[in-house]
């Protein structure tokens, strides 16, 4: 029998910076800085822009984890000091699909000072997982010690010279305890805070999938299909667009994936924009979903449909629920790759109907319908989506910079072992691969067999029964630490097969 796992603390510079920036952005906010949050430890009236982000270390058998964060605050630790709130309104996010990639949840500004701790409260958690018999199960978790305070180590020093980022990196293996049909949740997080200018590129990277709200020659506003919040990305000549697509040809209501990097001036620069589905000339929203394929259905040797578990939903005809979605295919359904997948070495012809398999992550766009009581989409386009996979190295990576090959051993059970019958997996890096959470290319290539890592990238069936993971980010999995205080429980640290980042 499994027992509740005590809350743990993680510390990382990326996490803290992301948290700070996101704090001032409520639902419907455009993600630009509009207010100054609280007084800093020095009492100075100067402030720096900040971004608050979330990420996670996924648990292999969890297909979806929706968590409502009701409050986040930072404190200087000074006697009598009032904690400074960095989250305007509660926000619900789906954590299991993030992994090593950060999602912004708020933009704000924070007064100059030195902040030594973060306090977070969770008000709800729902999980979809595969049980011991491989059956997809949905449960509303009982909240055990929903508030936790963790120390920032090192402390976050804020001045007016540039943006800071605060990241909340959840560890799902430590947060969820599943025993039979009983599920409990205690937020286990790794918090990082840092000046954006001091971070490496991988730690500054964020991703938003959602519907386009508006565009201009220099910016794009996207409403997240996950949190429902709106974020503004700046666009310049370095922003990568799909071949043949101009920024002004993307219409409001279109479904896009935007990869970006936080900047020292408090903005996020769009490094690439992938058009999943464009809107009609009338501006009508497109419908879609991003998630994991559960079953693939064929007739006469041809794939006709598949079922998937959505992690994010787009458009007015779709809702963020835990219900399985039927995707109907037709001869007119097209197949595509995101820009960062092409940068990682995949070719446009490498993904099609024959490459669909259970356990694969995809983004679907089309017309909402229904199959009996089951929600359905008539697919216009299927796009391969990235997935974060926690695993252990089979052997030290081989190759020369920046192209390395390595094998991964996947923990059992996980959605890949349950649905894709995958226990080992081949992976490769490229010039597009980022390294995060303190990992660099040199430390990665020095790892020995058995090292625990998390790889974010595109899993493709390159031939029947042969799978390759094209890595876009590699991060180390850090050992958990105990909370600073008893707010979230005083248990000792506990090991886990999937660890945390």
Secondary structure, DSSP 4 states (H G I P E B T S, - for coil): ---PPPPEEEE-HHHHHHHHHHTT--TT--SS----BS--TT--S-EEEEEEEEEEE--TTEEEEEEEEEEEEEE---TTPPPEE--SS-EEEE-TTTTTSBEEEEEEEEESEEEEEEEEEEEEEEEEEE-TTS-EEEEEPEESS-EEEEEEEEEEEE-TTS-EEEEEEEEHHHHEEEETTEEEE---EEEEEEEGGGS-GGGGEEEEEEEEEEE-SSEEEEEETTT--EEEEE--TT-EE-TT--GGGPPTT-EEEEEEEE-TTS-EEEEEEEEEEPPPTT-PPPEEEEEEEEEEEEETTEEEEEEEEEEEEESTT----S-EEEEE--TT-EEEE-HHHHHTT--GGG-SGGG--TT-EEEEEEEEEEETTEEEEEEEEEEE--EEEEEEESS--EEETTEEEEEEEE-SS-HHHHHS--SEEEEE--TT-EEETT--HHHHHTPPTT-EEEEEEEEEEEETTEEEEEEEEEEEPBPPEE-SSGGG--PPP---SS-B-
